Each structure stands twice: as structure tokens, then as C-alpha cells.
Amino acid sequence: MQVQFNSDSSVMGTENVATRIETRVREKLARFEDRLTRLEIHVRDENGAKGGGDDKSCTIEARPTGGQPVSVSAHAAKVDDAASKAAGTLAQRLERHFGKGERHKHDARPDKVM
């Protein structure tokens, strides 16, 4: 699974931040890794230098193999917290997404015995 990390100029996009967030997201989504082709993580500070509570945003888009993208967003006071919330929400959405496919698969009808 390929992971792409993006940040705006007001969020420290250093390797340390990117690695830390990518590691946290990979841990939360590890059980879906074989069914996802790519993750895109976008972090930003919505009001820049002004400050304020819950102004950090994280959006994660997952691309399931052969399916439509699934995207979630979360806000928090810290970028790491926003990423953790978004990863948790995405794990729930992917569980429902993949679970529906499993529930609606039908086995071939067994041969009737007379």
C-alpha cells in the first residue's frame, strides 16, 4: 500500500511529522492493508498563525482495490490528534465498506438431494 503525505505551509511538513503520522495511520489501518492500493493523508492548519482550538485538520482518503475512494476528515488542536481521529473514523468506515461486500456474497446453491 502506497502512502502519500501532504501538508500546507502552516503545518510543519518535516520528515519527523510525516513519519509519525504515517506510522500511526498504518497501525490503525493494518488489517485493511492488503485491500487498499493507496492512502492520501492531508494535514493543514485552517487558520494559520491566528491559533485557536481544533484548527488542525486531517483528511485521509483510502483507495480500495477495484472500488471507489473512501474519505474522512477530523479536526483537533494538534495535528497528531486530528490524524488519530481521522484514522479511527476511516477504520470504522472501511469495516462497514468491506463488511457489506462479505455479507452480500452468496454461495452457489447446493445440489438438491432427492
DRENDO-1510 file (C-alpha; in Angstrom, 1 decimal, always signed):
<recs>
REC; n; res; u; v; w
REC; 1; MET; +0.0; +0.0; +0.0 .
REC; 2; GLN; +1.4; +3.3; -1.1 .
REC; 3; VAL; +1.1; +6.3; +1.4 .
REC; 4; GLN; +1.2; +9.9; +0.2 .
REC; 5; PHE; +1.6; +12.6; +2.9 .
REC; 6; ASN; +0.7; +16.3; +2.1 .
REC; 7; SER; +0.8; +19.3; +4.4 .
REC; 8; ASP; +0.2; +23.0; +3.8 .
REC; 9; SER; +2.9; +25.7; +4.6 .
REC; 10; SER; +1.5; +26.5; +8.1 .
REC; 11; VAL; +1.9; +22.9; +9.3 .
REC; 12; MET; +5.5; +21.6; +9.8 .
REC; 13; GLY; +5.8; +19.2; +7.0 .
REC; 14; THR; +9.1; +17.8; +8.2 .
REC; 15; GLU; +10.0; +14.2; +7.8 .
REC; 16; ASN; +9.5; +13.6; +11.5 .
REC; 17; VAL; +5.9; +14.8; +11.4 .
REC; 18; ALA; +5.2; +12.8; +8.2 .
REC; 19; THR; +6.8; +9.6; +9.6 .
REC; 20; ARG; +5.0; +9.9; +12.9 .
REC; 21; ILE; +1.5; +10.4; +11.4 .
REC; 22; GLU; +2.1; +7.8; +8.7 .
REC; 23; THR; +3.1; +5.2; +11.3 .
REC; 24; ARG; +0.0; +6.0; +13.4 .
REC; 25; VAL; -2.3; +5.7; +10.4 .
REC; 26; ARG; -0.7; +2.5; +9.2 .
REC; 27; GLU; -1.1; +0.9; +12.7 .
REC; 28; LYS; -4.9; +1.8; +12.7 .
REC; 29; LEU; -5.5; +0.5; +9.2 .
REC; 30; ALA; -3.1; -2.5; +9.2 .
REC; 31; ARG; -6.0; -5.1; +8.9 .
REC; 32; PHE; -7.1; -3.5; +5.6 .
REC; 33; GLU; -3.6; -3.1; +4.1 .
REC; 34; ASP; -4.0; -5.9; +1.6 .
REC; 35; ARG; -7.2; -4.5; +0.3 .
REC; 36; LEU; -6.0; -0.9; -0.2 .
REC; 37; THR; -3.9; +0.4; -3.0 .
REC; 38; ARG; -3.2; +3.9; -1.7 .
REC; 39; LEU; -3.7; +6.2; +1.2 .
REC; 40; GLU; -3.5; +10.0; +0.9 .
REC; 41; ILE; -3.1; +12.0; +4.1 .
REC; 42; HIS; -3.6; +15.7; +4.0 .
REC; 43; VAL; -2.9; +17.8; +7.1 .
REC; 44; ARG; -3.4; +21.6; +7.5 .
REC; 45; ASP; -3.8; +24.4; +9.9 .
REC; 46; GLU; -7.1; +26.0; +8.9 .
REC; 47; ASN; -6.4; +29.5; +10.3 .
REC; 48; GLY; -2.6; +29.6; +10.2 .
REC; 49; ALA; -0.8; +31.8; +12.7 .
REC; 50; LYS; -4.0; +33.0; +14.3 .
REC; 51; GLY; -4.2; +30.0; +16.6 .
REC; 52; GLY; -7.3; +28.6; +18.2 .
REC; 53; GLY; -8.8; +25.3; +19.3 .
REC; 54; ASP; -9.5; +22.5; +16.9 .
REC; 55; ASP; -7.9; +24.4; +14.0 .
REC; 56; LYS; -5.7; +21.5; +12.8 .
REC; 57; SER; -7.4; +19.3; +10.2 .
REC; 58; CYS; -6.5; +15.9; +8.8 .
REC; 59; THR; -8.2; +14.3; +5.8 .
REC; 60; ILE; -7.4; +10.7; +4.8 .
REC; 61; GLU; -8.5; +9.2; +1.5 .
REC; 62; ALA; -8.3; +5.4; +1.1 .
REC; 63; ARG; -8.4; +3.7; -2.3 .
REC; 64; PRO; -9.8; +0.2; -2.0 .
REC; 65; THR; -8.7; -2.2; -4.8 .
REC; 66; GLY; -11.2; -2.0; -7.5 .
REC; 67; GLY; -13.5; +0.3; -5.6 .
REC; 68; GLN; -14.4; +4.0; -5.1 .
REC; 69; PRO; -12.3; +6.1; -2.7 .
REC; 70; VAL; -13.4; +6.4; +0.9 .
REC; 71; SER; -12.5; +9.7; +2.6 .
REC; 72; VAL; -12.8; +11.1; +6.1 .
REC; 73; SER; -11.8; +14.3; +7.9 .
REC; 74; ALA; -11.2; +15.2; +11.5 .
REC; 75; HIS; -10.3; +18.3; +13.5 .
REC; 76; ALA; -8.3; +18.7; +16.7 .
REC; 77; ALA; -6.0; +21.2; +18.5 .
REC; 78; LYS; -2.9; +19.1; +17.4 .
REC; 79; VAL; -2.1; +17.6; +14.0 .
REC; 80; ASP; -1.3; +14.2; +15.6 .
REC; 81; ASP; -4.7; +14.1; +17.4 .
REC; 82; ALA; -6.5; +15.0; +14.2 .
REC; 83; ALA; -4.7; +12.3; +12.3 .
REC; 84; SER; -5.5; +9.7; +15.0 .
REC; 85; LYS; -9.2; +10.7; +15.0 .
REC; 86; ALA; -9.4; +10.5; +11.2 .
REC; 87; ALA; -7.6; +7.1; +11.1 .
REC; 88; GLY; -10.1; +5.8; +13.7 .
REC; 89; THR; -13.1; +7.0; +11.7 .
REC; 90; LEU; -11.6; +5.6; +8.5 .
REC; 91; ALA; -11.1; +2.2; +10.1 .
REC; 92; GLN; -14.8; +2.2; +11.0 .
REC; 93; ARG; -15.9; +3.2; +7.5 .
REC; 94; LEU; -13.7; +0.6; +5.9 .
REC; 95; GLU; -15.0; -2.1; +8.2 .
REC; 96; ARG; -18.5; -1.2; +7.0 .
REC; 97; HIS; -17.4; -0.9; +3.4 .
REC; 98; PHE; -15.7; -4.3; +3.3 .
REC; 99; GLY; -18.1; -5.9; +5.6 .
REC; 100; LYS; -21.1; -5.2; +3.3 .
REC; 101; GLY; -19.3; -7.0; +0.5 .
REC; 102; GLU; -18.7; -10.0; +2.6 .
REC; 103; ARG; -22.3; -10.1; +3.9 .
REC; 104; HIS; -23.8; -9.9; +0.4 .
REC; 105; LYS; -21.8; -12.7; -1.2 .
REC; 106; HIS; -23.9; -15.7; -1.9 .
REC; 107; ASP; -22.6; -19.2; -2.2 .
REC; 108; ALA; -23.7; -21.3; -5.0 .
REC; 109; ARG; -26.9; -23.1; -4.3 .
REC; 110; PRO; -26.1; -26.7; -3.1 .
REC; 111; ASP; -27.4; -29.5; -5.3 .
REC; 112; LYS; -30.8; -30.8; -4.2 .
REC; 113; VAL; -30.8; -34.3; -2.9 .
REC; 114; MET; -33.9; -36.3; -3.6 .
</recs>
